[in-house]
Amino acid sequence: MLRDLLVHVDGSESGRRRVRFAVDLAMSTGARLSGIHVTPPVEVPPLYKPTRVAEVAAHLSSRLALDARTATTVFREEAMERLADACWLEAKGDVAEGVSDRARYADLVVLGQYEWQGSPETHPLPIAHPVAVRCGRPVLVVPAAIRSNSLASVAVAWDGSRESVRAIHDAIPLLRLSQSVQIITIISPSADSREDDAESLLAHLARHAIAVGPGVLRIRTAEEHASLREHIEKGPYDWLVMGGYSRPMWMEFIFGGVTQSILLSSKIPVLVSH
C-alpha cells in the first residue's frame, strides 16, 4: 500500500510531465505527494581562465536559482492545485544525496530519466541509478518523453536474484493496479531455465490478486540488456519492473551496465529497486 510518494522536480518541460505523472499516480493510489527540488552547489568547470571564474560562477548561480524558482512554480501549478495535501520541499547540496535523504520517508520515489546533479564535466551520469542504489526505496524512473501515464500493462524482468526479488515485492502495490503482468526471464545460453522458479513466482503473485499472464516469457541470449530492451520496445507494455544492480560509478560510466543501460534507453517508466 502506497501512502507517501516523492517526486524530484526541475524546471524543464520533462520535469512538468514527470509531476503530472506523479499526480495521476497519487490520485490512483490515494497517496500523499511531496515534491522536492535540490539545488546543487556551483561548480565551475576547469575550462576557464582564472580571470573568468567569478563571472562564470555568477552565471551558473543565476541559472540554478532560476531552475529552482521554475520548479516551485511547476509543482504549484501541476500538483498543489489538484491535490489538497501536496507538500513542497527544497534543499541544497548534492542532488542524489538530498533526494535519497528525503526518500527515507517515502514509499516510492519518482525521478526523471536524464536528471543531472551538476555539470557534465564533473557529474557525467544522471541521478536515477545512484539514488536507487543509495536510498533504500523503490525508484520509478520516468522517460523524458513519456508516452502515457497508464500503468495497465507491465513487464517484470525476473532472474531470481536478491535485487529482482526486492523490486517485485516493492512493486506489488502498483502491480495490483495493472490489468496485465508479463514475467520475462533472460537466460544465458549455458544456464538452466529454472522453470520451477518462475512458476513459483507466478503462483506467489496470483495469491496477491495480481493479474499475471498465462505463462513466463523466456529469452535465451548472452546479451541481457539488449534483448530485454528490444523486447520491451516491441511489446505493449506501459512500464517495467527490474532489480537494480550496482557497481562502482566509474565502472558504470566506462563499461555500462544492465541497469544503467535500461534506465537511459527505456521509453516507458522503469521501477527499479536495489
Secondary structure, DSSP 4 states (H G I P E B T S, - for coil): ---EEEEE--SSHHHHHHHHHHHHHHHHHT-EEEEEEEEPPP---TTS-GGGHHHHHHHHHHHHHHHHHHHHHHHIIIIITT-TT-EEEEEES-HHHHHHHHHTT-SEEEEETT--SS-TTT--S-SHHHHHHHHSS-EEEEPTT------SEEEEE--S-HHHHHHHHHHHHHHTT-SEEEEEEEE-TTS---HHHHHHHHHHHHHTT--EEEEEEEEE-S-HHHHHHHHHHHS--SEEEEE-----HHHHHHH--HHHHHHHH-SS-EEEE-
